Amino acid sequence: MTADFVVTELFPAELTTPSAARRFVVGALRAGGVAVDEAIPLVVSELVTNAVLHAGSSARVEVRVDNDCVRIEVHDSKADLPTVREPGPYTVTGRGLMLVDALSDRWGATPTSGGKVVWFEIDH
């Protein structure tokens, strides 16, 4: 059994941010004794990429662990909530939230006073 914990890191709106956020999340989970589901780094990349590219925002990433699940939150400064698209077969973007939906147990987005938070949970 792992202890409950919460860790947070702020990342700049840069192209290297998704990989830095992946390393942060994986490192935090491992340091907390949590097995890292292979879906977690991929979903983190998708959400942080959305914050950087679509929101043009820095991303505050929060890792929450309790006895039931791992919850990752990505906070950005754009209030527009994400929507799942149905891209055509030749469209090269727009599939990120479909991956988030397929790889996580739950996910959602909530407005905040400074923008929004998009989160996902994976049970353990």
TIRO-2110 file (N, C-alpha, C; in Angstrom, 1 decimal):
// TIRO-2110
0.8, -1.2, 0.0, N, 1, A
0.0, 0.0, 0.0, CA, 1, A
0.9, 1.2, 0.0, C, 1, A
0.5, 2.2, -0.8, N, 2, A
1.3, 3.5, -0.8, CA, 2, A
0.6, 4.5, 0.1, C, 2, A
1.4, 5.5, 0.5, N, 3, A
0.9, 6.6, 1.2, CA, 3, A
0.2, 7.6, 0.3, C, 3, A
-0.8, 8.3, 0.8, N, 4, A
-1.5, 9.3, 0.0, CA, 4, A
-0.5, 10.5, -0.1, C, 4, A
-0.4, 11.1, -1.3, N, 5, A
0.4, 12.3, -1.4, CA, 5, A
-0.1, 13.1, -2.6, C, 5, A
0.4, 14.4, -2.6, N, 6, A
0.1, 15.3, -3.6, CA, 6, A
1.4, 16.1, -3.9, C, 6, A
1.8, 16.1, -5.2, N, 7, A
3.0, 17.0, -5.6, CA, 7, A
2.6, 17.8, -6.8, C, 7, A
3.2, 19.0, -6.9, N, 8, A
2.8, 19.9, -8.0, CA, 8, A
4.1, 20.5, -8.5, C, 8, A
4.1, 20.8, -9.8, N, 9, A
5.2, 21.4, -10.5, CA, 9, A
4.6, 22.3, -11.6, C, 9, A
5.2, 23.5, -11.8, N, 10, A
4.8, 24.4, -12.8, CA, 10, A
5.8, 24.4, -13.9, C, 10, A
5.2, 24.3, -15.2, N, 11, A
6.1, 24.1, -16.4, CA, 11, A
5.8, 25.3, -17.3, C, 11, A
6.8, 25.8, -18.0, N, 12, A
6.6, 26.9, -18.9, CA, 12, A
5.9, 26.5, -20.2, C, 12, A
5.4, 27.4, -21.0, N, 13, A
4.7, 27.1, -22.3, CA, 13, A
5.8, 27.0, -23.3, C, 13, A
6.5, 25.8, -23.3, N, 14, A
7.6, 25.5, -24.2, CA, 14, A
7.4, 24.2, -24.9, C, 14, A
8.0, 23.9, -26.0, N, 15, A
7.9, 22.7, -26.7, CA, 15, A
8.5, 21.5, -25.9, C, 15, A
9.4, 21.8, -25.0, N, 16, A
10.0, 20.7, -24.2, CA, 16, A
9.1, 20.3, -22.9, C, 16, A
8.1, 21.1, -22.7, N, 17, A
7.3, 20.9, -21.5, CA, 17, A
6.6, 19.5, -21.4, C, 17, A
6.1, 19.0, -22.5, N, 18, A
5.4, 17.7, -22.3, CA, 18, A
6.4, 16.6, -21.8, C, 18, A
7.6, 16.6, -22.4, N, 19, A
8.6, 15.6, -21.9, CA, 19, A
9.0, 15.8, -20.5, C, 19, A
9.2, 17.1, -20.1, N, 20, A
9.6, 17.4, -18.7, CA, 20, A
8.4, 17.0, -17.8, C, 20, A
7.2, 17.2, -18.2, N, 21, A
6.1, 16.9, -17.3, CA, 21, A
6.0, 15.4, -17.2, C, 21, A
6.2, 14.6, -18.2, N, 22, A
6.2, 13.1, -18.1, CA, 22, A
7.3, 12.7, -17.1, C, 22, A
8.5, 13.2, -17.2, N, 23, A
9.5, 12.8, -16.3, CA, 23, A
9.1, 13.2, -14.8, C, 23, A
8.5, 14.4, -14.6, N, 24, A
8.1, 14.8, -13.3, CA, 24, A
7.1, 13.8, -12.7, C, 24, A
6.1, 13.5, -13.5, N, 25, A
5.0, 12.6, -13.1, CA, 25, A
5.5, 11.2, -12.8, C, 25, A
6.3, 10.6, -13.7, N, 26, A
6.8, 9.3, -13.5, CA, 26, A
7.7, 9.3, -12.2, C, 26, A
8.6, 10.3, -12.1, N, 27, A
9.5, 10.3, -11.0, CA, 27, A
8.7, 10.5, -9.7, C, 27, A
7.7, 11.3, -9.6, N, 28, A
6.9, 11.5, -8.4, CA, 28, A
6.2, 10.2, -8.0, C, 28, A
5.7, 9.5, -9.0, N, 29, A
5.0, 8.2, -8.7, CA, 29, A
6.0, 7.2, -8.2, C, 29, A
7.1, 7.1, -8.8, N, 30, A
8.1, 6.1, -8.4, CA, 30, A
8.6, 6.4, -7.0, C, 30, A
8.9, 7.7, -6.8, N, 31, A
9.3, 8.1, -5.4, CA, 31, A
8.3, 7.8, -4.4, C, 31, A
7.0, 7.8, -4.7, N, 32, A
6.0, 7.5, -3.8, CA, 32, A
5.7, 6.0, -3.7, C, 32, A
6.4, 5.2, -4.4, N, 33, A
6.2, 3.8, -4.4, CA, 33, A
5.0, 3.3, -5.2, C, 33, A
4.6, 4.1, -6.2, N, 34, A
3.5, 3.7, -7.0, CA, 34, A
3.9, 3.1, -8.3, C, 34, A
3.4, 2.0, -8.7, N, 35, A
3.7, 1.4, -10.0, CA, 35, A
3.2, 2.3, -11.1, C, 35, A
4.0, 2.6, -12.1, N, 36, A
3.6, 3.5, -13.1, CA, 36, A
2.9, 2.7, -14.3, C, 36, A
1.6, 2.9, -14.4, N, 37, A
0.9, 2.3, -15.5, CA, 37, A
1.4, 2.9, -16.8, C, 37, A
1.6, 2.1, -17.8, N, 38, A
2.2, 2.6, -19.1, CA, 38, A
1.4, 3.7, -19.7, C, 38, A
0.1, 3.8, -19.4, N, 39, A
-0.7, 4.8, -20.0, CA, 39, A
-0.5, 6.2, -19.4, C, 39, A
0.0, 6.2, -18.2, N, 40, A
0.1, 7.5, -17.5, CA, 40, A
1.0, 8.5, -18.3, C, 40, A
2.2, 8.2, -18.7, N, 41, A
3.1, 9.2, -19.4, CA, 41, A
2.4, 9.6, -20.7, C, 41, A
1.8, 8.7, -21.4, N, 42, A
1.2, 9.1, -22.7, CA, 42, A
0.0, 10.1, -22.5, C, 42, A
-0.8, 9.8, -21.5, N, 43, A
-1.9, 10.8, -21.2, CA, 43, A
-1.4, 12.1, -20.7, C, 43, A
-0.4, 12.1, -19.8, N, 44, A
0.2, 13.3, -19.4, CA, 44, A
0.7, 14.1, -20.6, C, 44, A
1.4, 13.5, -21.5, N, 45, A
1.9, 14.2, -22.7, CA, 45, A
0.7, 14.8, -23.5, C, 45, A
-0.4, 14.1, -23.7, N, 46, A
-1.5, 14.7, -24.4, CA, 46, A
-2.1, 15.9, -23.7, C, 46, A
-2.3, 15.8, -22.4, N, 47, A
-2.9, 17.0, -21.7, CA, 47, A
-2.0, 18.2, -21.6, C, 47, A
-0.7, 17.9, -21.4, N, 48, A
0.3, 19.0, -21.3, CA, 48, A
0.5, 19.6, -22.7, C, 48, A
0.5, 18.8, -23.7, N, 49, A
0.7, 19.4, -25.1, CA, 49, A
-0.5, 20.3, -25.4, C, 49, A
-1.7, 19.8, -25.0, N, 50, A
-2.9, 20.7, -25.2, CA, 50, A
-2.8, 22.0, -24.5, C, 50, A
-2.3, 22.0, -23.3, N, 51, A
-2.1, 23.3, -22.5, CA, 51, A
-1.1, 24.2, -23.2, C, 51, A
0.0, 23.6, -23.7, N, 52, A
1.0, 24.4, -24.3, CA, 52, A
0.6, 24.9, -25.7, C, 52, A
0.1, 24.0, -26.5, N, 53, A
-0.2, 24.4, -27.9, CA, 53, A
-1.6, 25.1, -28.1, C, 53, A
-2.6, 24.5, -27.5, N, 54, A
-3.9, 25.1, -27.7, CA, 54, A
-4.3, 26.2, -26.7, C, 54, A
-3.8, 26.1, -25.5, N, 55, A
-4.1, 27.2, -24.6, CA, 55, A
-3.0, 28.3, -24.6, C, 55, A
-1.8, 27.9, -25.2, N, 56, A
-0.7, 28.8, -25.2, CA, 56, A
-0.3, 29.2, -23.8, C, 56, A
-0.3, 28.3, -22.9, N, 57, A
-0.2, 28.6, -21.5, CA, 57, A
0.9, 27.7, -20.8, C, 57, A
1.4, 28.2, -19.7, N, 58, A
2.2, 27.3, -18.8, CA, 58, A
1.2, 26.3, -18.3, C, 58, A
1.8, 25.2, -17.8, N, 59, A
1.0, 24.1, -17.3, CA, 59, A
1.4, 23.8, -15.9, C, 59, A
0.5, 23.8, -15.0, N, 60, A
0.7, 23.3, -13.6, CA, 60, A
0.2, 21.9, -13.5, C, 60, A
1.1, 21.0, -13.2, N, 61, A
0.8, 19.6, -13.2, CA, 61, A
0.8, 19.1, -11.7, C, 61, A
-0.3, 18.5, -11.4, N, 62, A
-0.5, 18.0, -10.0, CA, 62, A
-0.7, 16.5, -10.0, C, 62, A
0.0, 15.8, -9.2, N, 63, A
-0.1, 14.4, -9.1, CA, 63, A
-0.7, 14.1, -7.7, C, 63, A
-1.8, 13.4, -7.7, N, 64, A
-2.5, 13.0, -6.4, CA, 64, A
-2.6, 11.5, -6.4, C, 64, A
-2.2, 10.9, -5.3, N, 65, A
-2.3, 9.5, -5.1, CA, 65, A
-3.1, 9.2, -3.8, C, 65, A
-4.0, 8.3, -3.9, N, 66, A
-4.6, 7.8, -2.6, CA, 66, A
-4.8, 6.3, -2.8, C, 66, A
-5.4, 5.6, -1.9, N, 67, A
-5.5, 4.2, -1.9, CA, 67, A
-6.3, 3.6, -3.1, C, 67, A
-7.1, 4.5, -3.8, N, 68, A
-7.9, 4.0, -4.9, CA, 68, A
-7.3, 4.3, -6.2, C, 68, A
-6.7, 5.5, -6.4, N, 69, A
-6.3, 5.8, -7.8, CA, 69, A
-5.2, 6.9, -7.8, C, 69, A
-4.7, 7.0, -9.0, N, 70, A
-3.7, 8.1, -9.3, CA, 70, A
-4.5, 9.1, -10.1, C, 70, A
-4.5, 10.3, -9.7, N, 71, A
-5.2, 11.4, -10.4, CA, 71, A
-4.1, 12.4, -10.8, C, 71, A
-4.1, 12.8, -12.1, N, 72, A
-3.2, 13.8, -12.6, CA, 72, A
-4.1, 14.9, -13.1, C, 72, A
-3.7, 16.1, -12.7, N, 73, A
-4.4, 17.3, -13.1, CA, 73, A
-3.4, 18.2, -13.9, C, 73, A
-3.9, 18.8, -15.0, N, 74, A
-3.1, 19.8, -15.7, CA, 74, A
-3.9, 21.1, -15.8, C, 74, A
-3.4, 22.1, -15.1, N, 75, A
-4.0, 23.4, -15.1, CA, 75, A
-3.4, 24.3, -16.1, C, 75, A
-4.3, 25.1, -16.8, N, 76, A
-3.8, 26.1, -17.8, CA, 76, A
-4.6, 27.3, -17.6, C, 76, A
-4.2, 28.4, -18.4, N, 77, A
-4.9, 29.7, -18.2, CA, 77, A
-6.0, 30.0, -19.2, C, 77, A
-6.3, 29.0, -20.1, N, 78, A
-7.4, 29.2, -21.0, CA, 78, A
-8.7, 28.6, -20.5, C, 78, A
-9.8, 29.4, -20.5, N, 79, A
-11.0, 28.9, -19.9, CA, 79, A
-11.8, 28.0, -20.8, C, 79, A
-11.5, 27.9, -22.1, N, 80, A
-12.2, 27.0, -23.0, CA, 80, A
-12.0, 25.6, -22.6, C, 80, A
-13.1, 24.9, -22.4, N, 81, A
-13.0, 23.5, -22.1, CA, 81, A
-12.8, 22.6, -23.3, C, 81, A
-12.0, 21.6, -23.2, N, 82, A
-11.7, 20.7, -24.4, CA, 82, A
-12.9, 19.9, -24.8, C, 82, A
-12.9, 19.6, -26.0, N, 83, A
-14.0, 18.7, -26.5, CA, 83, A
-13.4, 17.6, -27.4, C, 83, A
-13.9, 16.4, -27.3, N, 84, A
-13.5, 15.3, -28.1, CA, 84, A
-13.9, 15.5, -29.5, C, 84, A
-13.0, 15.4, -30.4, N, 85, A
-13.3, 15.6, -31.8, CA, 85, A
-13.4, 14.2, -32.5, C, 85, A
-14.0, 14.2, -33.7, N, 86, A
-14.0, 13.0, -34.5, CA, 86, A
-13.3, 13.3, -35.8, C, 86, A
-12.0, 13.3, -35.8, N, 87, A
-11.2, 13.7, -37.0, CA, 87, A
-11.4, 12.7, -38.2, C, 87, A
-11.2, 13.3, -39.3, N, 88, A
-11.3, 12.5, -40.5, CA, 88, A
-10.1, 11.6, -40.6, C, 88, A
-10.1, 10.6, -41.6, N, 89, A
-9.0, 9.7, -41.7, CA, 89, A
-7.6, 10.3, -42.1, C, 89, A
-7.7, 11.5, -42.7, N, 90, A
-6.5, 12.2, -43.2, CA, 90, A
-6.1, 13.4, -42.3, C, 90, A
-6.8, 13.6, -41.2, N, 91, A
-6.5, 14.7, -40.3, CA, 91, A
-5.4, 14.2, -39.4, C, 91, A
-4.3, 15.1, -39.2, N, 92, A
-3.2, 14.6, -38.4, CA, 92, A
-3.3, 15.1, -37.0, C, 92, A
-4.2, 15.8, -36.6, N, 93, A
-4.4, 16.2, -35.2, CA, 93, A
-5.8, 15.9, -34.7, C, 93, A
-6.1, 16.2, -33.5, N, 94, A
-7.5, 16.1, -33.0, CA, 94, A
-7.8, 14.7, -32.3, C, 94, A
-6.8, 13.9, -32.1, N, 95, A
-7.1, 12.5, -31.5, CA, 95, A
-6.7, 12.4, -30.1, C, 95, A
-6.1, 13.5, -29.5, N, 96, A
-5.5, 13.4, -28.2, CA, 96, A
-6.5, 13.0, -27.1, C, 96, A
-7.7, 13.7, -27.1, N, 97, A
-8.7, 13.3, -26.1, CA, 97, A
-9.3, 12.0, -26.3, C, 97, A
-9.3, 11.5, -27.5, N, 98, A
-9.8, 10.1, -27.7, CA, 98, A
-8.8, 9.1, -27.0, C, 98, A
-7.5, 9.4, -27.1, N, 99, A
-6.6, 8.6, -26.4, CA, 99, A
-6.7, 8.7, -24.9, C, 99, A
-6.9, 9.9, -24.4, N, 100, A
-7.2, 10.1, -23.0, CA, 100, A
-8.4, 9.3, -22.5, C, 100, A
-9.4, 9.3, -23.3, N, 101, A
-10.6, 8.6, -22.9, CA, 101, A
-10.4, 7.1, -22.9, C, 101, A
-9.6, 6.6, -23.9, N, 102, A
-9.4, 5.2, -24.0, CA, 102, A
-8.4, 4.7, -23.0, C, 102, A
-7.5, 5.5, -22.5, N, 103, A
-6.4, 5.0, -21.7, CA, 103, A
-6.6, 5.3, -20.2, C, 103, A
-7.6, 6.1, -19.8, N, 104, A
-7.8, 6.4, -18.4, CA, 104, A
-9.1, 5.8, -18.0, C, 104, A
-9.3, 5.7, -16.7, N, 105, A
-10.5, 5.2, -16.1, CA, 105, A
-11.6, 6.2, -16.1, C, 105, A
-11.2, 7.5, -15.8, N, 106, A
-12.1, 8.6, -15.8, CA, 106, A
-11.3, 9.8, -16.2, C, 106, A
-11.9, 10.8, -16.8, N, 107, A
-11.3, 12.1, -17.1, CA, 107, A
-12.3, 13.2, -17.2, C, 107, A
-11.9, 14.4, -17.1, N, 108, A
-12.8, 15.5, -17.3, CA, 108, A
-12.1, 16.8, -17.3, C, 108, A
-12.9, 17.9, -17.3, N, 109, A
-12.3, 19.2, -17.4, CA, 109, A
-13.3, 20.1, -16.6, C, 109, A
-12.7, 21.0, -15.8, N, 110, A
-13.5, 21.9, -15.0, CA, 110, A
-12.9, 23.3, -15.1, C, 110, A
-13.8, 24.3, -15.2, N, 111, A
-13.3, 25.7, -15.2, CA, 111, A
-12.7, 26.1, -13.9, C, 111, A
-11.8, 26.9, -13.8, N, 112, A
-11.2, 27.5, -12.6, CA, 112, A
-11.2, 29.0, -12.7, C, 112, A
-10.9, 29.6, -11.6, N, 113, A
-10.9, 31.1, -11.6, CA, 113, A
-9.8, 31.6, -12.6, C, 113, A
-8.7, 30.9, -12.8, N, 114, A
-7.7, 31.3, -13.7, CA, 114, A
-7.6, 30.6, -15.0, C, 114, A
-8.6, 29.8, -15.4, N, 115, A
-8.6, 29.0, -16.7, CA, 115, A
-9.3, 27.8, -16.5, C, 115, A
-8.6, 26.6, -16.5, N, 116, A
-9.3, 25.3, -16.4, CA, 116, A
-8.3, 24.3, -15.9, C, 116, A
-8.9, 23.2, -15.4, N, 117, A
-8.1, 22.0, -15.1, CA, 117, A
-8.7, 20.8, -15.9, C, 117, A
-7.8, 20.1, -16.5, N, 118, A
-8.1, 18.9, -17.2, CA, 118, A
-7.4, 17.8, -16.4, C, 118, A
-8.2, 16.7, -16.1, N, 119, A
-7.7, 15.7, -15.2, CA, 119, A
-8.0, 14.3, -15.7, C, 119, A
-7.3, 13.3, -15.2, N, 120, A
-7.6, 11.9, -15.5, CA, 120, A
-7.2, 11.1, -14.3, C, 120, A
-7.9, 10.0, -14.2, N, 121, A
-7.6, 9.1, -13.1, CA, 121, A
-7.4, 7.6, -13.6, C, 121, A
-6.5, 7.0, -13.0, N, 122, A
-6.3, 5.5, -13.3, CA, 122, A
-6.3, 4.8, -11.9, C, 122, A
-7.2, 3.8, -11.8, N, 123, A
-7.4, 3.1, -10.6, CA, 123, A
-6.2, 2.2, -10.4, C, 123, A
-5.8, 1.9, -9.1, N, 124, A
-4.8, 1.0, -8.8, CA, 124, A
-5.2, 0.1, -7.6, C, 124, A
END
